């Protein structure tokens, strides 16, 4: 229970079953997705912003091709406004939903 | 007519109404999409591979937000095998369909 609370604090902006893809190697995120599914998640969201979007697609494709061939993929794209050093910036966002 | 033939030769692998996103600035591809729609295309595909995938998402988002607010977006991701220097490589592909 305590561990769960600590985890939730770490991933403040992450709703349950969401993997935020950043600069780590692709396989780190693949493992995170597989772990979620092995813990009985019915769907997992893979999210990324800006240049990490291509890695998020890699993650989803590796999961589908190498681990869970039967998974369904639904992709949404949108734009978020973030606070950059010189004012507000628009950044593209991808949300890949994998459903068992 | 001659010009059309030359164009078709240039974009050999591009089916009609498909914009392949690569290394050019985002706005070059945005302009290409807008041009397709202004020539009465009902749908335009924005395609990219590997690291260009994030730019393809930027292109679709700029088109939707700044030019054609009513456009519908459908995103598909897949994997293609390409011939690299040291054998075959798997590369992720995105296909963003914009429909008027």
N, CA and C atoms of all chains as a GROMACS GRO file, in nm:
protein
  600
    1UNK      N    1   0.084  -0.122   0.000
    1UNK     CA    2   0.000   0.000   0.000
    1UNK      C    3   0.086   0.125   0.000
    2UNK      N    4   0.187   0.122   0.088
    2UNK     CA    5   0.279   0.236   0.092
    2UNK      C    6   0.352   0.247  -0.042
    3UNK      N    7   0.395   0.132  -0.092
    3UNK     CA    8   0.466   0.132  -0.219
    3UNK      C    9   0.379   0.190  -0.331
    4UNK      N   10   0.250   0.153  -0.325
    4UNK     CA   11   0.159   0.204  -0.427
    4UNK      C   12   0.149   0.357  -0.420
    5UNK      N   13   0.145   0.409  -0.299
    5UNK     CA   14   0.136   0.554  -0.284
    5UNK      C   15   0.261   0.624  -0.339
    6UNK      N   16   0.376   0.564  -0.311
    6UNK     CA   17   0.501   0.621  -0.361
    6UNK      C   18   0.499   0.621  -0.513
    7UNK      N   19   0.455   0.510  -0.571
    7UNK     CA   20   0.448   0.500  -0.717
    7UNK      C   21   0.358   0.608  -0.774
    8UNK      N   22   0.246   0.627  -0.710
    8UNK     CA   23   0.151   0.727  -0.760
    8UNK      C   24   0.210   0.867  -0.754
    9UNK      N   25   0.292   0.892  -0.651
    9UNK     CA   26   0.354   1.023  -0.640
    9UNK      C   27   0.453   1.044  -0.754
   10UNK      N   28   0.530   0.939  -0.783
   10UNK     CA   29   0.630   0.948  -0.890
   10UNK      C   30   0.564   0.983  -1.022
   11UNK      N   31   0.451   0.917  -1.051
   11UNK     CA   32   0.389   0.937  -1.182
   11UNK      C   33   0.269   1.031  -1.171
   12UNK      N   34   0.292   1.144  -1.107
   12UNK     CA   35   0.180   1.235  -1.078
   12UNK      C   36   0.085   1.255  -1.197
   13UNK      N   37   0.144   1.282  -1.317
   13UNK     CA   38   0.057   1.316  -1.428
   13UNK      C   39   0.008   1.193  -1.504
   14UNK      N   40   0.050   1.074  -1.460
   14UNK     CA   41   0.013   0.954  -1.532
   14UNK      C   42  -0.109   0.886  -1.472
   15UNK      N   43  -0.221   0.885  -1.547
   15UNK     CA   44  -0.333   0.805  -1.501
   15UNK      C   45  -0.289   0.658  -1.502
   16UNK      N   46  -0.364   0.576  -1.435
   16UNK     CA   47  -0.333   0.434  -1.429
   16UNK      C   48  -0.316   0.377  -1.570
   17UNK      N   49  -0.226   0.282  -1.584
   17UNK     CA   50  -0.205   0.212  -1.711
   17UNK      C   51  -0.156   0.302  -1.823
   18UNK      N   52  -0.090   0.410  -1.788
   18UNK     CA   53  -0.033   0.497  -1.891
   18UNK      C   54   0.119   0.497  -1.880
   19UNK      N   55   0.184   0.475  -1.993
   19UNK     CA   56   0.330   0.478  -2.000
   19UNK      C   57   0.370   0.603  -2.076
   20UNK      N   58   0.446   0.691  -2.011
   20UNK     CA   59   0.496   0.810  -2.081
   20UNK      C   60   0.631   0.780  -2.143
   21UNK      N   61   0.640   0.792  -2.272
   21UNK     CA   62   0.764   0.761  -2.343
   21UNK      C   63   0.850   0.886  -2.353
   22UNK      N   64   0.977   0.871  -2.311
   22UNK     CA   65   1.072   0.983  -2.317
   22UNK      C   66   1.202   0.938  -2.381
   23UNK      N   67   1.313   0.963  -2.314
   23UNK     CA   68   1.445   0.943  -2.374
   23UNK      C   69   1.506   0.804  -2.350
   24UNK      N   70   1.443   0.722  -2.269
   24UNK     CA   71   1.503   0.590  -2.242
   24UNK      C   72   1.498   0.501  -2.366
   25UNK      N   73   1.573   0.388  -2.365
   25UNK     CA   74   1.566   0.298  -2.480
   25UNK      C   75   1.426   0.241  -2.498
   26UNK      N   76   1.390   0.215  -2.622
   26UNK     CA   77   1.258   0.163  -2.655
   26UNK      C   78   1.218   0.044  -2.567
   27UNK      N   79   1.312  -0.049  -2.547
   27UNK     CA   80   1.277  -0.172  -2.476
   27UNK      C   81   1.238  -0.147  -2.330
   28UNK      N   82   1.287  -0.039  -2.271
   28UNK     CA   83   1.246  -0.006  -2.135
   28UNK      C   84   1.095   0.017  -2.128
   29UNK      N   85   1.043   0.085  -2.230
   29UNK     CA   86   0.899   0.114  -2.232
   29UNK      C   87   0.818  -0.008  -2.274
   30UNK      N   88   0.876  -0.089  -2.364
   30UNK     CA   89   0.810  -0.214  -2.402
   30UNK      C   90   0.788  -0.300  -2.278
   31UNK      N   91   0.893  -0.310  -2.198
   31UNK     CA   92   0.885  -0.389  -2.074
   31UNK      C   93   0.778  -0.333  -1.982
   32UNK      N   94   0.771  -0.201  -1.971
   32UNK     CA   95   0.669  -0.139  -1.885
   32UNK      C   96   0.528  -0.174  -1.933
   33UNK      N   97   0.508  -0.174  -2.064
   33UNK     CA   98   0.376  -0.207  -2.120
   33UNK      C   99   0.341  -0.353  -2.090
   34UNK      N  100   0.437  -0.441  -2.117
   34UNK     CA  101   0.414  -0.585  -2.093
   34UNK      C  102   0.382  -0.609  -1.946
   35UNK      N  103   0.453  -0.538  -1.858
   35UNK     CA  104   0.428  -0.552  -1.714
   35UNK      C  105   0.286  -0.514  -1.679
   36UNK      N  106   0.239  -0.403  -1.734
   36UNK     CA  107   0.101  -0.359  -1.709
   36UNK      C  108   0.002  -0.468  -1.751
   37UNK      N  109   0.022  -0.523  -1.870
   37UNK     CA  110  -0.071  -0.625  -1.919
   37UNK      C  111  -0.061  -0.751  -1.833
   38UNK      N  112   0.059  -0.784  -1.787
   38UNK     CA  113   0.074  -0.905  -1.706
   38UNK      C  114   0.010  -0.886  -1.569
   39UNK      N  115  -0.009  -0.758  -1.530
   39UNK     CA  116  -0.080  -0.729  -1.404
   39UNK      C  117  -0.230  -0.711  -1.431
   40UNK      N  118  -0.275  -0.770  -1.539
   40UNK     CA  119  -0.419  -0.779  -1.568
   40UNK      C  120  -0.483  -0.651  -1.620
   41UNK      N  121  -0.404  -0.557  -1.663
   41UNK     CA  122  -0.462  -0.439  -1.728
   41UNK      C  123  -0.530  -0.484  -1.858
   42UNK      N  124  -0.648  -0.428  -1.886
   42UNK     CA  125  -0.717  -0.461  -2.012
   42UNK      C  126  -0.675  -0.367  -2.123
   43UNK      N  127  -0.634  -0.245  -2.085
   43UNK     CA  128  -0.580  -0.153  -2.184
   43UNK      C  129  -0.465  -0.073  -2.126
   44UNK      N  130  -0.372  -0.039  -2.211
   44UNK     CA  131  -0.256   0.041  -2.170
   44UNK      C  132  -0.241   0.155  -2.270
   45UNK      N  133  -0.219   0.276  -2.217
   45UNK     CA  134  -0.196   0.392  -2.303
   45UNK      C  135  -0.046   0.422  -2.310
   46UNK      N  136   0.003   0.441  -2.431
   46UNK     CA  137   0.142   0.483  -2.451
   46UNK      C  138   0.136   0.628  -2.499
   47UNK      N  139   0.193   0.718  -2.418
   47UNK     CA  140   0.184   0.861  -2.453
   47UNK      C  141   0.322   0.920  -2.473
   48UNK      N  142   0.330   1.017  -2.563
   48UNK     CA  143   0.456   1.087  -2.585
   48UNK      C  144   0.429   1.223  -2.647
   49UNK      N  145   0.526   1.313  -2.630
   49UNK     CA  146   0.517   1.447  -2.686
   49UNK      C  147   0.638   1.475  -2.774
   50UNK      N  148   0.618   1.561  -2.873
   50UNK     CA  149   0.730   1.609  -2.955
   50UNK      C  150   0.811   1.497  -3.018
   51UNK      N  151   0.943   1.508  -3.007
   51UNK     CA  152   1.031   1.414  -3.077
   51UNK      C  153   1.020   1.271  -3.025
   52UNK      N  154   0.965   1.253  -2.905
   52UNK     CA  155   0.951   1.117  -2.851
   52UNK      C  156   0.837   1.039  -2.917
   53UNK      N  157   0.758   1.107  -3.000
   53UNK     CA  158   0.643   1.042  -3.062
   53UNK      C  159   0.686   0.922  -3.146
   54UNK      N  160   0.796   0.936  -3.221
   54UNK     CA  161   0.839   0.822  -3.303
   54UNK      C  162   0.877   0.702  -3.216
   55UNK      N  163   0.938   0.729  -3.101
   55UNK     CA  164   0.972   0.617  -3.011
   55UNK      C  165   0.845   0.551  -2.956
   56UNK      N  166   0.742   0.630  -2.928
   56UNK     CA  167   0.617   0.572  -2.878
   56UNK      C  168   0.557   0.476  -2.981
   57UNK      N  169   0.566   0.513  -3.109
   57UNK     CA  170   0.517   0.425  -3.215
   57UNK      C  171   0.602   0.297  -3.220
   58UNK      N  172   0.733   0.311  -3.206
   58UNK     CA  173   0.821   0.194  -3.199
   58UNK      C  174   0.778   0.102  -3.085
   59UNK      N  175   0.753   0.159  -2.968
   59UNK     CA  176   0.714   0.080  -2.851
   59UNK      C  177   0.587  -0.001  -2.882
   60UNK      N  178   0.486   0.067  -2.935
   60UNK     CA  179   0.359   0.000  -2.965
   60UNK      C  180   0.380  -0.111  -3.067
   61UNK      N  181   0.461  -0.085  -3.168
   61UNK     CA  182   0.483  -0.184  -3.274
   61UNK      C  183   0.562  -0.304  -3.224
   62UNK      N  184   0.661  -0.281  -3.138
   62UNK     CA  185   0.736  -0.394  -3.082
   62UNK      C  186   0.644  -0.479  -2.993
   63UNK      N  187   0.564  -0.413  -2.911
   63UNK     CA  188   0.470  -0.488  -2.826
   63UNK      C  189   0.378  -0.574  -2.912
   64UNK      N  190   0.323  -0.515  -3.016
   64UNK     CA  191   0.227  -0.587  -3.100
   64UNK      C  192   0.295  -0.700  -3.178
   65UNK      N  193   0.412  -0.674  -3.232
   65UNK     CA  194   0.475  -0.773  -3.320
   65UNK      C  195   0.546  -0.884  -3.244
   66UNK      N  196   0.608  -0.849  -3.131
   66UNK     CA  197   0.693  -0.947  -3.063
   66UNK      C  198   0.627  -1.011  -2.942
   67UNK      N  199   0.530  -0.945  -2.883
   67UNK     CA  200   0.479  -0.995  -2.756
   67UNK      C  201   0.329  -1.026  -2.755
   68UNK      N  202   0.248  -0.935  -2.804
   68UNK     CA  203   0.103  -0.952  -2.794
   68UNK      C  204   0.038  -0.933  -2.930
   69UNK      N  205   0.048  -1.036  -3.012
   69UNK     CA  206   0.004  -1.022  -3.152
   69UNK      C  207  -0.144  -0.984  -3.164
   70UNK      N  208  -0.223  -1.017  -3.062
   70UNK     CA  209  -0.367  -0.998  -3.074
   70UNK      C  210  -0.416  -0.862  -3.024
   71UNK      N  211  -0.325  -0.780  -2.979
   71UNK     CA  212  -0.363  -0.652  -2.920
   71UNK      C  213  -0.422  -0.559  -3.028
   72UNK      N  214  -0.522  -0.480  -2.988
   72UNK     CA  215  -0.578  -0.379  -3.078
   72UNK      C  216  -0.516  -0.242  -3.051
   73UNK      N  217  -0.492  -0.169  -3.159
   73UNK     CA  218  -0.424  -0.040  -3.146
   73UNK      C  219  -0.517   0.072  -3.190
   74UNK      N  220  -0.535   0.173  -3.106
   74UNK     CA  221  -0.611   0.292  -3.144
   74UNK      C  222  -0.523   0.414  -3.118
   75UNK      N  223  -0.505   0.495  -3.221
   75UNK     CA  224  -0.411   0.607  -3.209
   75UNK      C  225  -0.485   0.740  -3.213
   76UNK      N  226  -0.454   0.826  -3.118
   76UNK     CA  227  -0.506   0.963  -3.120
   76UNK      C  228  -0.392   1.063  -3.118
   77UNK      N  229  -0.407   1.170  -3.195
   77UNK     CA  230  -0.307   1.276  -3.189
   77UNK      C  231  -0.376   1.406  -3.150
   78UNK      N  232  -0.301   1.490  -3.080
   78UNK     CA  233  -0.356   1.618  -3.037
   78UNK      C  234  -0.241   1.716  -3.013
   79UNK      N  235  -0.276   1.833  -2.963
   79UNK     CA  236  -0.175   1.936  -2.936
   79UNK      C  237  -0.190   1.986  -2.794
   80UNK      N  238  -0.077   2.001  -2.724
   80UNK     CA  239  -0.078   2.057  -2.589
   80UNK      C  240   0.003   2.186  -2.589
   81UNK      N  241  -0.040   2.278  -2.503
   81UNK     CA  242   0.034   2.402  -2.487
   81UNK      C  243   0.126   2.385  -2.366
   82UNK      N  244   0.255   2.402  -2.387
   82UNK     CA  245   0.344   2.394  -2.272
   82UNK      C  246   0.416   2.526  -2.253
   83UNK      N  247   0.465   2.547  -2.129
   83UNK     CA  248   0.533   2.671  -2.096
   83UNK      C  249   0.681   2.656  -2.131
   84UNK      N  250   0.724   2.717  -2.238
   84UNK     CA  251   0.865   2.712  -2.275
   84UNK      C  252   0.940   2.827  -2.212
   85UNK      N  253   1.070   2.835  -2.239
   85UNK     CA  254   1.152   2.942  -2.180
   85UNK      C  255   1.107   3.079  -2.229
   86UNK      N  256   1.067   3.083  -2.356
   86UNK     CA  257   1.028   3.213  -2.411
   86UNK      C  258   0.878   3.220  -2.439
   87UNK      N  259   0.798   3.170  -2.344
   87UNK     CA  260   0.654   3.179  -2.363
   87UNK      C  261   0.592   3.045  -2.394
   88UNK      N  262   0.468   3.049  -2.441
   88UNK     CA  263   0.396   2.924  -2.464
   88UNK      C  264   0.434   2.859  -2.596
   89UNK      N  265   0.442   2.727  -2.593
   89UNK     CA  266   0.475   2.650  -2.712
   89UNK      C  267   0.367   2.547  -2.736
   90UNK      N  268   0.336   2.523  -2.863
   90UNK     CA  269   0.246   2.413  -2.896
   90UNK      C  270   0.328   2.289  -2.926
   91UNK      N  271   0.292   2.179  -2.866
   91UNK     CA  272   0.365   2.055  -2.891
   91UNK      C  273   0.265   1.944  -2.923
   92UNK      N  274   0.300   1.863  -3.023
   92UNK     CA  275   0.213   1.752  -3.063
   92UNK      C  276   0.222   1.639  -2.962
   93UNK      N  277   0.110   1.570  -2.946
   93UNK     CA  278   0.100   1.462  -2.849
   93UNK      C  279   0.040   1.341  -2.919
   94UNK      N  280   0.092   1.222  -2.884
   94UNK     CA  281   0.031   1.100  -2.936
   94UNK      C  282  -0.016   1.015  -2.818
   95UNK      N  283  -0.130   0.951  -2.834
   95UNK     CA  284  -0.182   0.860  -2.732
   95UNK      C  285  -0.221   0.731  -2.804
   96UNK      N  286  -0.140   0.628  -2.782
   96UNK     CA  287  -0.165   0.499  -2.847
   96UNK      C  288  -0.228   0.407  -2.744
   97UNK      N  289  -0.352   0.371  -2.768
   97UNK     CA  290  -0.422   0.281  -2.676
   97UNK      C  291  -0.409   0.137  -2.725
   98UNK      N  292  -0.352   0.052  -2.642
   98UNK     CA  293  -0.345  -0.091  -2.673
   98UNK      C  294  -0.451  -0.162  -2.591
   99UNK      N  295  -0.536  -0.239  -2.657
   99UNK     CA  296  -0.645  -0.309  -2.588
   99UNK      C  297  -0.630  -0.459  -2.610
  100UNK      N  298  -0.640  -0.533  -2.502
  100UNK     CA  299  -0.627  -0.679  -2.510
  100UNK      C  300  -0.753  -0.739  -2.566
  101UNK      N  301   0.029   1.843  -6.907
  101UNK     CA  302   0.028   1.695  -6.917
  101UNK      C  303   0.168   1.639  -6.899
  102UNK      N  304   0.265   1.701  -6.969
  102UNK     CA  305   0.404   1.659  -6.953
  102UNK      C  306   0.447   1.682  -6.809
  103UNK      N  307   0.409   1.798  -6.755
  103UNK     CA  308   0.448   1.830  -6.619
  103UNK      C  309   0.392   1.726  -6.522
  104UNK      N  310   0.268   1.684  -6.547
  104UNK     CA  311   0.206   1.585  -6.461
  104UNK      C  312   0.284   1.454  -6.463
  105UNK      N  313   0.328   1.418  -6.582
  105UNK     CA  314   0.405   1.293  -6.594
  105UNK      C  315   0.535   1.301  -6.516
  106UNK      N  316   0.601   1.417  -6.527
  106UNK     CA  317   0.726   1.436  -6.453
  106UNK      C  318   0.700   1.424  -6.304
  107UNK      N  319   0.593   1.489  -6.259
  107UNK     CA  320   0.558   1.482  -6.117
  107UNK      C  321   0.536   1.339  -6.072
  108UNK      N  322   0.465   1.264  -6.154
  108UNK     CA  323   0.436   1.126  -6.116
  108UNK      C  324   0.563   1.044  -6.107
  109UNK      N  325   0.660   1.077  -6.195
  109UNK     CA  326   0.786   1.005  -6.190
  109UNK      C  327   0.859   1.036  -6.060
  110UNK      N  328   0.859   1.162  -6.024
  110UNK     CA  329   0.926   1.204  -5.901
  110UNK      C  330   0.872   1.131  -5.780
  111UNK      N  331   0.740   1.120  -5.772
  111UNK     CA  332   0.680   1.059  -5.653
  111UNK      C  333   0.640   0.915  -5.682
  112UNK      N  334   0.731   0.840  -5.739
  112UNK     CA  335   0.698   0.704  -5.781
  112UNK      C  336   0.621   0.624  -5.676
  113UNK      N  337   0.668   0.629  -5.551
  113UNK     CA  338   0.606   0.543  -5.451
  113UNK      C  339   0.484   0.608  -5.386
  114UNK      N  340   0.450   0.728  -5.427
  114UNK     CA  341   0.340   0.798  -5.362
  114UNK      C  342   0.210   0.779  -5.437
  115UNK      N  343   0.113   0.708  -5.377
  115UNK     CA  344  -0.018   0.706  -5.440
  115UNK      C  345  -0.074   0.849  -5.438
  116UNK      N  346  -0.177   0.869  -5.517
  116UNK     CA  347  -0.238   1.001  -5.524
  116UNK      C  348  -0.278   1.049  -5.383
  117UNK      N  349  -0.266   1.178  -5.360
  117UNK     CA  350  -0.309   1.238  -5.234
  117UNK      C  351  -0.229   1.190  -5.113
  118UNK      N  352  -0.107   1.147  -5.134
  118UNK     CA  353  -0.023   1.107  -5.022
  118UNK      C  354   0.098   1.198  -5.013
  119UNK      N  355   0.120   1.252  -4.894
  119UNK     CA  356   0.236   1.337  -4.871
  119UNK      C  357   0.334   1.257  -4.785
  120UNK      N  358   0.455   1.237  -4.836
  120UNK     CA  359   0.558   1.170  -4.756
  120UNK      C  360   0.639   1.273  -4.679
  121UNK      N  361   0.637   1.263  -4.549
  121UNK     CA  362   0.707   1.359  -4.465
  121UNK      C  363   0.850   1.311  -4.439
  122UNK      N  364   0.945   1.401  -4.466
  122UNK     CA  365   1.086   1.370  -4.442
  122UNK      C  366   1.152   1.482  -4.365
  123UNK      N  367   1.265   1.531  -4.418
  123UNK     CA  368   1.349   1.626  -4.343
  123UNK      C  369   1.317   1.773  -4.365
  124UNK      N  370   1.226   1.805  -4.458
  124UNK     CA  371   1.197   1.947  -4.482
  124UNK      C  372   1.124   2.009  -4.363
  125UNK      N  373   1.117   2.144  -4.361
  125UNK     CA  374   1.043   2.208  -4.252
  125UNK      C  375   0.895   2.166  -4.253
  126UNK      N  376   0.836   2.161  -4.136
  126UNK     CA  377   0.696   2.120  -4.121
  126UNK      C  378   0.604   2.194  -4.217
  127UNK      N  379   0.625   2.327  -4.229
  127UNK     CA  380   0.530   2.406  -4.309
  127UNK      C  381   0.533   2.369  -4.458
  128UNK      N  382   0.644   2.314  -4.507
  128UNK     CA  383   0.649   2.269  -4.647
  128UNK      C  384   0.545   2.160  -4.670
  129UNK      N  385   0.532   2.070  -4.573
  129UNK     CA  386   0.436   1.959  -4.587
  129UNK      C  387   0.293   2.007  -4.560
  130UNK      N  388   0.280   2.102  -4.469
  130UNK     CA  389   0.147   2.160  -4.443
  130UNK      C  390   0.093   2.221  -4.572
  131UNK      N  391   0.179   2.297  -4.639
  131UNK     CA  392   0.140   2.359  -4.765
  131UNK      C  393   0.100   2.254  -4.868
  132UNK      N  394   0.177   2.144  -4.874
  132UNK     CA  395   0.146   2.037  -4.970
  132UNK      C  396   0.007   1.977  -4.940
  133UNK      N  397  -0.025   1.959  -4.812
  133UNK     CA  398  -0.156   1.903  -4.775
  133UNK      C  399  -0.267   2.000  -4.815
  134UNK      N  400  -0.249   2.127  -4.780
  134UNK     CA  401  -0.350   2.229  -4.811
  134UNK      C  402  -0.374   2.236  -4.962
  135UNK      N  403  -0.264   2.225  -5.038
  135UNK     CA  404  -0.274   2.228  -5.184
  135UNK      C  405  -0.359   2.112  -5.235
  136UNK      N  406  -0.335   1.992  -5.181
  136UNK     CA  407  -0.414   1.875  -5.221
  136UNK      C  408  -0.563   1.900  -5.197
  137UNK      N  409  -0.594   1.952  -5.078
  137UNK     CA  410  -0.736   1.976  -5.046
  137UNK      C  411  -0.794   2.085  -5.136
  138UNK      N  412  -0.713   2.186  -5.167
  138UNK     CA  413  -0.765   2.295  -5.251
  138UNK      C  414  -0.786   2.247  -5.394
  139UNK      N  415  -0.720   2.135  -5.430
  139UNK     CA  416  -0.744   2.074  -5.562
  139UNK      C  417  -0.853   1.968  -5.555
  140UNK      N  418  -0.939   1.984  -5.456
  140UNK     CA  419  -1.061   1.903  -5.444
  140UNK      C  420  -1.040   1.760  -5.394
  141UNK      N  421  -0.926   1.731  -5.337
  141UNK     CA  422  -0.908   1.600  -5.274
  141UNK      C  423  -1.004   1.589  -5.156
  142UNK      N  424  -1.067   1.472  -5.139
  142UNK     CA  425  -1.157   1.452  -5.026
  142UNK      C  426  -1.081   1.397  -4.906
  143UNK      N  427  -0.971   1.327  -4.934
  143UNK     CA  428  -0.885   1.282  -4.825
  143UNK      C  429  -0.739   1.290  -4.866
  144UNK      N  430  -0.654   1.316  -4.768
  144UNK     CA  431  -0.510   1.324  -4.791
  144UNK      C  432  -0.440   1.236  -4.686
  145UNK      N  433  -0.344   1.155  -4.730
  145UNK     CA  434  -0.265   1.073  -4.637
  145UNK      C  435  -0.130   1.140  -4.612
  146UNK      N  436  -0.096   1.150  -4.485
  146UNK     CA  437   0.036   1.200  -4.446
  146UNK      C  438   0.113   1.079  -4.394
  147UNK      N  439   0.223   1.044  -4.462
  147UNK     CA  440   0.298   0.924  -4.423
  147UNK      C  441   0.440   0.960  -4.384
  148UNK      N  442   0.493   0.883  -4.288
  148UNK     CA  443   0.633   0.903  -4.248
  148UNK      C  444   0.686   0.776  -4.185
  149UNK      N  445   0.818   0.764  -4.186
  149UNK     CA  446   0.885   0.649  -4.126
  149UNK      C  447   0.988   0.697  -4.024
  150UNK      N  448   1.010   0.613  -3.923
  150UNK     CA  449   1.118   0.638  -3.827
  150UNK      C  450   1.107   0.773  -3.759
  151UNK      N  451   1.219   0.845  -3.754
  151UNK     CA  452   1.222   0.971  -3.678
  151UNK      C  453   1.134   1.080  -3.738
  152UNK      N  454   1.094   1.066  -3.863
  152UNK     CA  455   1.009   1.168  -3.923
  152UNK      C  456   0.864   1.158  -3.876
  153UNK      N  457   0.832   1.053  -3.801
  153UNK     CA  458   0.694   1.032  -3.756
  153UNK      C  459   0.646   1.150  -3.673
  154UNK      N  460   0.731   1.203  -3.586
  154UNK     CA  461   0.685   1.316  -3.503
  154UNK      C  462   0.654   1.438  -3.589
  155UNK      N  463   0.732   1.457  -3.695
  155UNK     CA  464   0.701   1.570  -3.784
  155UNK      C  465   0.568   1.549  -3.857
  156UNK      N  466   0.540   1.425  -3.894
  156UNK     CA  467   0.412   1.397  -3.961
  156UNK      C  468   0.294   1.435  -3.870
  157UNK      N  469   0.308   1.405  -3.740
  157UNK     CA  470   0.202   1.441  -3.645
  157UNK      C  471   0.191   1.593  -3.635
  158UNK      N  472   0.306   1.662  -3.632
  158UNK     CA  473   0.305   1.809  -3.633
  158UNK      C  474   0.229   1.861  -3.755
  159UNK      N  475   0.258   1.804  -3.872
  159UNK     CA  476   0.194   1.849  -3.996
  159UNK      C  477   0.042   1.836  -3.985
  160UNK      N  478  -0.004   1.718  -3.941
  160UNK     CA  479  -0.148   1.694  -3.930
  160UNK      C  480  -0.211   1.791  -3.830
  161UNK      N  481  -0.143   1.814  -3.719
  161UNK     CA  482  -0.198   1.901  -3.616
  161UNK      C  483  -0.203   2.047  -3.661
  162UNK      N  484  -0.101   2.092  -3.733
  162UNK     CA  485  -0.102   2.230  -3.784
  162UNK      C  486  -0.215   2.246  -3.886
  163UNK      N  487  -0.230   2.147  -3.975
  163UNK     CA  488  -0.338   2.154  -4.075
  163UNK      C  489  -0.472   2.166  -4.004
  164UNK      N  490  -0.493   2.080  -3.905
  164UNK     CA  491  -0.622   2.076  -3.836
  164UNK      C  492  -0.647   2.204  -3.755
  165UNK      N  493  -0.545   2.251  -3.687
  165UNK     CA  494  -0.567   2.364  -3.596
  165UNK      C  495  -0.569   2.498  -3.667
  166UNK      N  496  -0.485   2.514  -3.769
  166UNK     CA  497  -0.469   2.646  -3.830
  166UNK      C  498  -0.545   2.662  -3.961
  167UNK      N  499  -0.575   2.554  -4.030
  167UNK     CA  500  -0.630   2.568  -4.164
  167UNK      C  501  -0.766   2.502  -4.184
  168UNK      N  502  -0.781   2.378  -4.142
  168UNK     CA  503  -0.904   2.304  -4.172
  168UNK      C  504  -0.960   2.244  -4.043
  169UNK      N  505  -1.023   2.328  -3.964
  169UNK     CA  506  -1.067   2.285  -3.830
  169UNK      C  507  -1.162   2.166  -3.835
  170UNK      N  508  -1.232   2.148  -3.947
  170UNK     CA  509  -1.336   2.045  -3.950
  170UNK      C  510  -1.287   1.910  -4.002
  171UNK      N  511  -1.158   1.902  -4.031
  171UNK     CA  512  -1.104   1.779  -4.090
  171UNK      C  513  -1.108   1.664  -3.987
  172UNK      N  514  -1.133   1.543  -4.035
  172UNK     CA  515  -1.128   1.426  -3.948
  172UNK      C  516  -0.994   1.355  -3.961
  173UNK      N  517  -0.943   1.308  -3.849
  173UNK     CA  518  -0.811   1.246  -3.848
  173UNK      C  519  -0.822   1.099  -3.811
  174UNK      N  520  -0.764   1.010  -3.893
  174UNK     CA  521  -0.757   0.869  -3.860
  174UNK      C  522  -0.611   0.826  -3.870
  175UNK      N  523  -0.560   0.768  -3.762
  175UNK     CA  524  -0.417   0.736  -3.758
  175UNK      C  525  -0.396   0.585  -3.757
  176UNK      N  526  -0.306   0.538  -3.845
  176UNK     CA  527  -0.265   0.398  -3.843
  176UNK      C  528  -0.115   0.388  -3.828
  177UNK      N  529  -0.072   0.291  -3.747
  177UNK     CA  530   0.072   0.267  -3.736
  177UNK      C  531   0.101   0.124  -3.779
  178UNK      N  532   0.220   0.105  -3.836
  178UNK     CA  533   0.259  -0.029  -3.880
  178UNK      C  534   0.411  -0.036  -3.885
  179UNK      N  535   0.461  -0.148  -3.935
  179UNK     CA  536   0.606  -0.167  -3.943
  179UNK      C  537   0.643  -0.209  -4.085
  180UNK      N  538   0.749  -0.150  -4.138
  180UNK     CA  539   0.799  -0.191  -4.270
  180UNK      C  540   0.940  -0.244  -4.256
  181UNK      N  541   0.974  -0.340  -4.342
  181UNK     CA  542   1.109  -0.394  -4.343
  181UNK      C  543   1.185  -0.320  -4.452
  182UNK      N  544   1.295  -0.257  -4.416
  182UNK     CA  545   1.374  -0.191  -4.520
  182UNK      C  546   1.513  -0.254  -4.525
  183UNK      N  547   1.578  -0.235  -4.640
  183UNK     CA  548   1.711  -0.291  -4.660
  183UNK      C  549   1.814  -0.192  -4.607
  184UNK      N  550   1.872  -0.220  -4.493
  184UNK     CA  551   1.976  -0.132  -4.439
  184UNK      C  552   2.112  -0.176  -4.488
  185UNK      N  553   2.215  -0.103  -4.445
  185UNK     CA  554   2.352  -0.138  -4.489
  185UNK      C  555   2.392  -0.276  -4.440
  186UNK      N  556   2.347  -0.310  -4.320
  186UNK     CA  557   2.389  -0.438  -4.264
  186UNK      C  558   2.271  -0.536  -4.255
  187UNK      N  559   2.190  -0.540  -4.360
  187UNK     CA  560   2.079  -0.635  -4.360
  187UNK      C  561   1.946  -0.566  -4.342
  188UNK      N  562   1.846  -0.644  -4.309
  188UNK     CA  563   1.711  -0.591  -4.301
  188UNK      C  564   1.685  -0.521  -4.168
  189UNK      N  565   1.611  -0.411  -4.175
  189UNK     CA  566   1.578  -0.334  -4.056
  189UNK      C  567   1.427  -0.319  -4.049
  190UNK      N  568   1.373  -0.324  -3.929
  190UNK     CA  569   1.231  -0.292  -3.913
  190UNK      C  570   1.218  -0.145  -3.878
  191UNK      N  571   1.128  -0.077  -3.945
  191UNK     CA  572   1.110   0.065  -3.917
  191UNK      C  573   0.960   0.093  -3.901
  192UNK      N  574   0.926   0.173  -3.802
  192UNK     CA  575   0.785   0.206  -3.778
  192UNK      C  576   0.736   0.307  -3.882
  193UNK      N  577   0.609   0.295  -3.915
  193UNK     CA  578   0.548   0.380  -4.016
  193UNK      C  579   0.419   0.438  -3.960
  194UNK      N  580   0.391   0.564  -3.991
  194UNK     CA  581   0.262   0.622  -3.953
  194UNK      C  582   0.189   0.666  -4.080
  195UNK      N  583   0.059   0.648  -4.080
  195UNK     CA  584  -0.025   0.692  -4.191
  195UNK      C  585  -0.142   0.769  -4.130
  196UNK      N  586  -0.138   0.900  -4.147
  196UNK     CA  587  -0.244   0.986  -4.090
  196UNK      C  588  -0.336   1.025  -4.204
  197UNK      N  589  -0.460   0.979  -4.196
  197UNK     CA  590  -0.557   1.011  -4.301
  197UNK      C  591  -0.641   1.131  -4.257
  198UNK      N  592  -0.636   1.237  -4.336
  198UNK     CA  593  -0.721   1.353  -4.309
  198UNK      C  594  -0.837   1.349  -4.408
  199UNK      N  595  -0.959   1.357  -4.355
  199UNK     CA  596  -1.078   1.350  -4.440
  199UNK      C  597  -1.160   1.477  -4.423
  200UNK      N  598  -1.198   1.535  -4.535
  200UNK     CA  599  -1.277   1.659  -4.533
  200UNK      C  600  -1.420   1.631  -4.491
   0.00000   0.00000   0.00000
